[in-house]
Amino acid sequence: MGTGITVGIDIGTTSVKALAVDADGTILARARVPHDLHVPSVDVFEHDAKQAWMDGPRQALRDLAVSEPAASDPAGIAIVSLVPSCTAVDADGVPITPGLLYGDHRGQAGRNEADLLNSREFRSMLEWTAAQAPDARGYWTAPAVAGAALGGVPAADGGVGFALAPLWDGDWNADELAKVGIRADQMPLIVADDEPAGHIGNAVQAASMADAWAECTVAGADADTDALVICGTTLIVWPVISERVMIPGMWTIPHPRPGLSILGGASNAGGMFINWARRMLADASPRTEPGGVPVWIPYIKGERTPVHDHTLRAGLHDLEVSQGPDAMMRAAYEASAFSARRLIELATTKTERIVASGGGVNDRQWMQALADCTGHPVHCVAVPEGAALGAAWHARVVAGLDERGDSARWVRFGEVIEPDPRWRSACDDRYQRWQELAAFSQ
């Protein structure tokens, strides 16, 4: 098992993050390799798949080994990513079509909003990609491309198969695949969550999983009074529930801890919106007074949960002459926080605290707005690269070094941010106004 170190690689929207982690959860080395996000128009959302899914993971693994030589011989490697994703590859596993991402118009055909977990977005991406490159060696997800690029196999977990039913029915269905002009040997290898997919050098290769699920395993939101809020490029909100319920427009999936579930989903009101607003308001300073803040509707690229409407657009309301960049930037933070609050309220949970993860935990203003606008203390994780950390834990389990249920010992918290009572009344008033303006107000 080499050094006993495991490596987690997270292919995100704007960068690849990688961690080398020891048995106690100590970060021995970290790497971040930025990549471009192509959004030439509001309905296009894609990567240069070679840059982001092939070159980025290779560089991240090299950078880890430079920082920590022991990371060059890990016991296990797991790759997680944003979902869904799809590209065509040539005989050498090199992408030859764009890397399609969630929300791209090429995934919109035939969407089934009555069944969000099997909404056909992934299948529509696959069908478009196959039509563009009918002679491709394969049609792979981001982790499958990365796994092969690192010397392993193009593997995916059961979630990919589920999303592509009936193309997958416990195995790739040759008859169903033929209807879209694809062969079974062109698809990723589907591997059970805790089973090795292959090897990358001496390391056991774990099958991929969704980034949000990986993050949940090590974030520490493990009670039914918690809500996990992942503040990445996408805002992902997972209130923890003890009784499994279904809410229209939201996902309910098992929590890593037995007996619990998480209920929520993804919103476009994360870093994609916050960073866009920051670019527009480059001179903004922290807002110190609770009054005089306008209201953003943050739909610069439509919205996902709970309305799943890519045609929605942003708007800035209640502007007046005394307001400057500081007020508008605070409004952007509040719009993200209001989106999280809305999903928490829709889940009808008894939330008492928010566990915040993702790169946004390094943005103090964002975290303060999240506390002020929800009324809950925000416990920031100590390791912002939560998906990569969860991937490293997954690799450890698949390598046989630990049991899945023991991940709590890797949980680390940093700062706890309390709501500012001076802001509570003003934030509540603006939240009511935001609900009136938002398209999904009920």
BELNOR-V196669 format. One record per residue. N is the residue number from 0. RES is the residue in one letter. PHI is phi in whole degrees, -180 to 180 (* if undefined). PSI is psi in whole degrees, 0 to 359 (* if undefined). D_CENTER is the distance of its C-alpha to the mean C-alpha in Angstrom with 1 decimal. Layout:
BEGIN
n = <N N>
res = <RES RES>
phi = <PHI PHI>
psi = <PSI PSI>
d_center = <D_CENTER D_CENTER>
END
This chain:
BEGIN
n = <0 1 2 3 4 5 6 7 8 9 10 11 12 13 14 15 16 17 18 19 20 21 22 23 24 25 26 27 28 29 30 31 32 33 34 35 36 37 38 39 40 41 42 43 44 45 46 47 48 49 50 51 52 53 54 55 56 57 58 59 60 61 62 63 64 65 66 67 68 69 70 71 72 73 74 75 76 77 78 79 80 81 82 83 84 85 86 87 88 89 90 91 92 93 94 95 96 97 98 99 100 101 102 103 104 105 106 107 108 109 110 111 112 113 114 115 116 117 118 119 120 121 122 123 124 125 126 127 128 129 130 131 132 133 134 135 136 137 138 139 140 141 142 143 144 145 146 147 148 149 150 151 152 153 154 155 156 157 158 159 160 161 162 163 164 165 166 167 168 169 170 171 172 173 174 175 176 177 178 179 180 181 182 183 184 185 186 187 188 189 190 191 192 193 194 195 196 197 198 199 200 201 202 203 204 205 206 207 208 209 210 211 212 213 214 215 216 217 218 219 220 221 222 223 224 225 226 227 228 229 230 231 232 233 234 235 236 237 238 239 240 241 242 243 244 245 246 247 248 249 250 251 252 253 254 255 256 257 258 259 260 261 262 263 264 265 266 267 268 269 270 271 272 273 274 275 276 277 278 279 280 281 282 283 284 285 286 287 288 289 290 291 292 293 294 295 296 297 298 299 300 301 302 303 304 305 306 307 308 309 310 311 312 313 314 315 316 317 318 319 320 321 322 323 324 325 326 327 328 329 330 331 332 333 334 335 336 337 338 339 340 341 342 343 344 345 346 347 348 349 350 351 352 353 354 355 356 357 358 359 360 361 362 363 364 365 366 367 368 369 370 371 372 373 374 375 376 377 378 379 380 381 382 383 384 385 386 387 388 389 390 391 392 393 394 395 396 397 398 399 400 401 402 403 404 405 406 407 408 409 410 411 412 413 414 415 416 417 418 419 420 421 422 423 424 425 426 427 428 429 430 431 432 433 434 435 436 437 438 439 440 441>
res = <M G T G I T V G I D I G T T S V K A L A V D A D G T I L A R A R V P H D L H V P S V D V F E H D A K Q A W M D G P R Q A L R D L A V S E P A A S D P A G I A I V S L V P S C T A V D A D G V P I T P G L L Y G D H R G Q A G R N E A D L L N S R E F R S M L E W T A A Q A P D A R G Y W T A P A V A G A A L G G V P A A D G G V G F A L A P L W D G D W N A D E L A K V G I R A D Q M P L I V A D D E P A G H I G N A V Q A A S M A D A W A E C T V A G A D A D T D A L V I C G T T L I V W P V I S E R V M I P G M W T I P H P R P G L S I L G G A S N A G G M F I N W A R R M L A D A S P R T E P G G V P V W I P Y I K G E R T P V H D H T L R A G L H D L E V S Q G P D A M M R A A Y E A S A F S A R R L I E L A T T K T E R I V A S G G G V N D R Q W M Q A L A D C T G H P V H C V A V P E G A A L G A A W H A R V V A G L D E R G D S A R W V R F G E V I E P D P R W R S A C D D R Y Q R W Q E L A A F S Q>
phi = <* 60 -84 83 -79 -122 -120 -116 -122 -118 -89 -100 -68 -121 -165 -100 -111 -140 -131 -108 -130 -89 -62 -89 88 -78 -79 -90 -160 -140 -142 -139 -120 -67 -143 -78 -114 -95 -133 -68 -147 -65 -99 -111 -149 -150 -107 -75 -64 -66 -66 -86 -104 -116 -68 -62 -60 -61 -65 -62 -67 -65 -64 -61 -66 -67 -73 -140 -53 -64 -72 -76 -134 -76 -76 -155 -134 -128 -120 -120 -160 -62 -136 -83 -153 -163 -151 -98 -125 -89 -62 -96 80 -89 -60 -125 -131 -58 -85 -74 -121 -53 88 -69 -64 -76 -106 -88 -62 73 -60 -117 -72 -73 -134 -64 -68 -130 -81 78 -61 -62 -64 -63 -60 -62 -64 -64 -64 -64 -69 -76 -136 -66 -104 -65 -65 -160 -125 -122 -81 -58 -66 -66 -61 -66 -59 -67 -64 -87 101 -101 -115 -79 -109 -144 -93 -64 -61 -65 -61 -60 -68 -108 -60 -91 -62 -119 -136 103 -159 -67 -88 -59 -67 -68 -62 -61 -66 -113 74 -125 -103 -61 -74 -93 -99 -63 -76 -91 -127 -60 -51 -99 -102 -63 -89 172 -137 -117 64 -87 -84 -69 -96 -90 -65 -72 -145 -65 -60 -66 -67 -59 -62 -63 -68 -126 -80 93 -87 -120 -129 -77 -108 -103 -133 -86 -120 -92 -101 -105 -55 -100 -87 -124 -120 -128 -61 -91 -129 -95 -116 -69 -131 -118 -120 -54 85 -128 -96 -123 -136 -63 -78 -58 -89 -56 91 -120 -133 -123 -132 166 159 -105 -130 -81 -90 -102 -62 -58 -76 -60 -69 -62 -63 -63 -64 -71 -123 -61 -96 -68 -113 -59 -81 -109 -113 -75 -89 69 -109 -74 -126 -92 -101 -90 -89 -72 -142 71 -137 -95 -70 -102 -96 54 -131 -78 -90 -66 -132 -80 -157 -117 -120 66 -73 -147 -65 -80 -85 -124 -59 -64 -67 -71 -71 -61 -63 -65 -61 -66 -61 -65 -66 -64 -63 -65 -60 -60 -68 -65 -68 -62 -74 50 -98 -101 -60 -118 -150 -109 -100 -102 -134 90 -60 -64 -65 -83 -101 -61 -66 -64 -66 -66 -64 -62 -67 -62 -84 -101 78 -116 -64 -109 -95 -84 -67 -79 -116 -61 -81 -62 -66 -67 -66 -63 -65 -64 -66 -58 -62 -66 -65 -66 -77 82 -94 -156 -96 -57 -73 -95 -68 -59 -74 -93 -71 -136 -111 -108 -73 -109 -110 -90 -60 -87 -60 -65 -96 -59 -63 -65 -66 -63 -63 -69 -64 -62 -64 -61 -62 -63 -83 -69 -66 -100 -58 -121>
psi = <19 231 346 356 146 155 132 133 128 115 103 185 323 357 163 126 140 143 142 124 139 182 333 0 11 132 115 330 150 152 147 124 106 153 163 147 121 113 67 338 166 339 5 134 101 160 156 102 330 315 312 326 345 299 321 307 322 314 320 318 322 318 323 316 327 318 324 99 327 339 351 349 64 161 329 154 133 143 126 167 170 153 149 171 154 139 163 145 154 191 337 7 14 129 140 0 166 151 100 139 169 137 352 146 338 356 6 338 131 21 140 92 346 342 81 324 339 59 357 0 313 315 321 320 315 315 318 315 318 324 328 329 71 341 18 154 321 167 103 156 171 311 330 318 314 318 315 321 331 1 6 215 156 85 154 162 182 340 326 314 316 316 341 13 141 14 332 127 42 344 164 127 106 321 316 320 323 332 337 16 32 146 157 325 357 355 159 158 121 125 140 151 316 12 140 140 329 213 145 101 231 353 141 132 122 148 154 164 169 143 320 324 317 317 320 329 337 7 330 10 80 17 156 11 8 154 124 124 109 113 71 200 320 139 124 126 121 85 139 133 149 338 125 120 162 130 129 134 0 159 143 119 159 142 152 333 127 142 353 160 167 142 122 227 194 146 150 4 36 218 332 315 314 314 325 314 320 321 323 334 56 335 10 138 165 138 131 343 139 340 171 33 128 186 120 138 116 32 62 344 44 189 148 250 135 3 332 56 106 355 350 150 161 161 150 122 157 33 146 169 334 350 142 194 328 318 320 325 320 323 325 315 319 324 319 316 322 323 319 315 318 316 324 318 322 330 350 45 170 52 133 339 156 132 116 134 176 171 337 343 343 354 98 323 321 314 322 318 323 318 312 320 340 339 12 145 144 115 108 131 153 338 100 331 60 323 320 323 316 325 320 322 317 317 324 318 314 330 356 19 345 166 146 321 359 11 344 335 350 356 131 133 150 239 146 124 119 149 141 113 337 335 347 310 315 320 319 318 316 328 319 318 318 317 321 322 330 143 336 15 135 *>
d_center = <29.6 30.2 29.2 27.2 24.2 20.9 18.3 14.5 12.9 9.3 9.3 7.1 8.3 11.3 12.0 12.2 12.3 14.7 16.6 19.9 20.5 23.8 24.8 24.7 21.2 22.7 20.8 23.4 21.8 18.7 17.9 15.9 16.7 15.9 15.9 16.7 14.8 17.5 17.9 21.7 21.8 19.8 19.4 18.3 14.8 15.1 15.2 18.4 17.3 20.0 19.0 15.3 15.2 18.8 20.2 17.3 16.8 20.6 21.1 18.6 20.5 23.8 22.9 22.2 25.6 27.3 26.1 26.8 29.2 28.5 24.9 26.7 27.6 24.8 25.2 21.9 18.9 15.5 12.9 9.3 7.1 5.0 7.4 10.1 11.9 15.7 18.6 22.2 23.7 27.3 29.6 28.2 24.6 24.1 22.0 24.5 22.5 19.6 16.1 15.0 11.5 10.5 13.2 15.7 19.2 19.8 17.6 19.3 22.6 23.4 20.5 21.3 20.1 22.2 20.0 16.3 15.2 17.5 17.5 18.8 16.2 15.6 19.4 20.2 18.3 20.2 23.5 23.3 22.5 25.4 27.7 27.1 27.7 29.8 31.1 27.9 27.8 24.5 21.4 18.4 14.7 13.1 13.5 16.9 18.0 17.1 18.8 21.9 21.9 22.1 25.0 23.5 22.9 20.4 18.8 16.2 15.9 17.3 14.4 15.2 18.8 18.2 16.5 19.5 22.2 25.2 24.7 23.7 25.9 25.7 26.5 26.2 28.8 31.0 32.6 29.5 28.0 31.4 31.1 28.5 30.3 28.2 29.4 27.8 28.2 26.0 22.9 20.6 22.0 20.5 20.8 20.7 18.1 20.8 22.8 23.1 22.3 24.7 25.3 24.3 27.6 28.6 25.1 23.9 21.0 18.5 16.9 13.2 10.7 7.2 4.9 4.7 8.4 9.2 8.4 10.5 13.3 14.2 13.4 16.7 16.1 18.6 21.1 21.4 22.0 18.6 15.5 12.2 10.7 7.6 8.9 6.9 7.7 6.2 7.7 6.8 10.2 11.6 15.4 17.0 20.0 23.0 24.3 22.3 22.5 21.2 20.6 20.8 17.7 15.4 14.0 15.9 15.0 16.6 15.7 16.2 19.5 22.1 23.4 20.3 17.6 14.6 14.9 12.7 9.9 7.9 10.1 10.9 12.6 10.4 11.2 12.1 14.8 15.7 16.3 18.2 20.3 21.0 22.3 24.5 25.8 26.3 29.2 27.6 28.5 27.3 28.7 31.3 32.8 31.1 33.1 33.1 29.4 28.6 25.9 22.9 21.5 18.2 18.0 18.2 16.3 17.0 14.9 12.7 13.2 16.1 18.1 16.2 18.6 17.9 21.5 21.1 21.8 21.8 24.9 26.4 29.0 31.9 32.5 35.9 38.0 37.5 33.7 32.3 29.1 28.5 28.6 26.3 23.6 23.9 23.5 20.2 18.9 20.5 19.0 15.4 17.0 18.9 15.9 14.6 18.2 18.7 16.1 17.6 21.0 20.3 19.4 22.9 22.2 24.2 21.6 23.3 20.7 17.2 15.2 13.1 10.6 8.9 11.2 12.5 14.6 16.9 17.8 20.5 21.2 17.8 18.0 21.6 20.9 18.3 21.2 23.9 22.4 21.4 24.4 22.5 22.5 19.2 18.9 16.9 15.7 17.8 15.3 12.5 10.9 9.9 7.8 10.9 13.2 12.0 12.6 15.9 16.8 16.2 18.4 20.9 21.2 21.6 24.1 26.1 26.0 24.6 24.0 20.6 21.7 22.6 19.3 20.4 22.5 19.7 18.5 19.5 19.7 20.9 22.1 22.6 22.9 25.3 25.7 28.6 31.2 32.7 29.7 29.2 31.8 30.7 27.0 28.0 30.2 27.7 25.2 27.9 28.5 24.9 25.0 28.2 26.8 23.4 23.8 22.5 24.9 26.8>
END
